[in-house]
């Protein structure tokens, strides 16, 4: 079970691949790099997709032997060749479609395929700009200075039985999730904590890990400069010594 690996005490790194943001060549390159650097997970998805997600995963799996998890923007992004799915419920929002609606549509197909399902409380935090997830989900992010609301939302997600939490600043966010929010959520909940959005530098990554993230997600930075994956892996490794 991939979910069991979320509980190891080591810091883990996930590479987000949005199929629309990579050419076949760059998917090949980052998948090879991810394999060489032992990147813990590759997440695949996007708020809206023109490219074929199944083909992208096929390419990734040609070079990367770790777990490939769907990170779906909507119920259309379910495919059989992934290893599992972050079954995201957008608990910071009040849009029923992203809390339960898309899930109802996707559930029969997910069951038929037999994907490992990881029920995930997805919490969107305002990190300085309107992101695709905010616009597409038609929900308001939690203001970055309202740690109490983010913490209460995370606590409610855990009480509802969700198996992990994802603090999301949104792809290409101007800043990372504030440490106060990451720390507050980590110390008040027991389930694994994923943090992503706006991680561009080694320091950003270190700050996210030191605040309490179990899994950090990087996407946009690697689309712009694939060599950053090496230094991000080094930061992860140094945290695990
Ligand atoms: C977005 O958290 C991920 O869903 C990654 O964000 O693209 O800003 O790294 P970035």
Boltz pocket constraint, residues with backbone or C-beta under 6 A from the ligand:
constraints:
  - pocket:
      binder: B
      contacts: [[A, 16], [A, 167], [A, 168], [A, 169], [A, 170], [A, 171], [A, 172], [A, 173], [A, 195], [A, 196], [A, 197], [A, 198], [A, 199], [A, 217], [A, 218], [A, 219], [A, 220], [A, 221]]
      max_distance: 6.0
